[in-house]
Amino acid sequence: MTAYQTLLFDVDDTLLDFGAAEDLALRLLFEEQGFQLTKEIEAHYKQMNQGMWRSFEAGEMSRDELVNSRFSLLFKDYGKEVDGPLMEKHYRKFLEEGHQLVAGAFELITNLKDDYELYIVTNGVSTTQDKRLKDAGLHPFFKDIFVSEATGFQKPMPEYFDYVFKRIPDFSVERSIIIGDSLSSDIKGGELAGLDTCWFNPYSLPNTTGCNPTYEIKKLEELYEILANGRNEG
């Protein structure tokens, strides 16, 4: 049995409630545009946006292409022409204000900070993730924050994890674990990189992918038992 020492945490819907931040940002953006945000439009946006992020994770589109076109495509579907990059800038400003914590996240990180090496591994925009983590009070507890925009790669690409591993002093795959909510980026990426993985699945979603997380938890506090038991080498 090997004790874990390096903990790699995802941000959105693992430590910070991205859904709440996204809902607020969309509402404010549509209010600014004088355009009614209906449940139908919101659902359409989220489905489209998630699909574009999956394409980004697969390397099929760039981050800039994603963020600068999603709102122009969305509004076009409803008969309104908008400046995509400008809309993204306004949305980003609103999104940065959302730093609601996932239940148990602050307690978990503050309890672990003295005994483990904590790092952030996240796909997204550096300024946004930095501000949200700072406003949530989590930023000081992490040794480093690796955002896909700054690395030039993204989860689940092996190059992203190579970048991260090279920048963590005395890094050991055997003593590290990634914790995140996304099977397609966190768990798949961890598997490709040879890491143990912990799937945070609070809503008991089915796993219809080919990914096999080492652990699955519904509450963040369940991580304590995993860390206490360490990595099973048998």
DAKAMO-V872104 format. One record per run of one state. SS is the DSSP state (A for helix, B for strand, O for the rest). FROM is the first residue (numbers start at 1). TO is the last residue. Records with the same first field share a line. If there is no record, write none. Layout:
BEGIN
SS = FROM-TO + FROM-TO
END
This chain:
BEGIN
O = 1-1 + 3-5 + 10-11 + 13-15 + 17-17 + 34-38 + 58-62 + 78-83 + 96-100 + 102-104 + 113-116 + 123-125 + 136-138 + 142-143 + 152-157 + 167-172 + 181-182 + 193-195 + 201-214 + 218-219 + 230-230 + 232-234
B = 2-2 + 6-9 + 12-12 + 16-16 + 101-101 + 117-122 + 144-147 + 176-180 + 196-200 + 215-217 + 231-231
A = 18-33 + 39-57 + 63-77 + 84-95 + 105-112 + 126-135 + 139-141 + 148-151 + 158-166 + 173-175 + 183-192 + 220-229
END
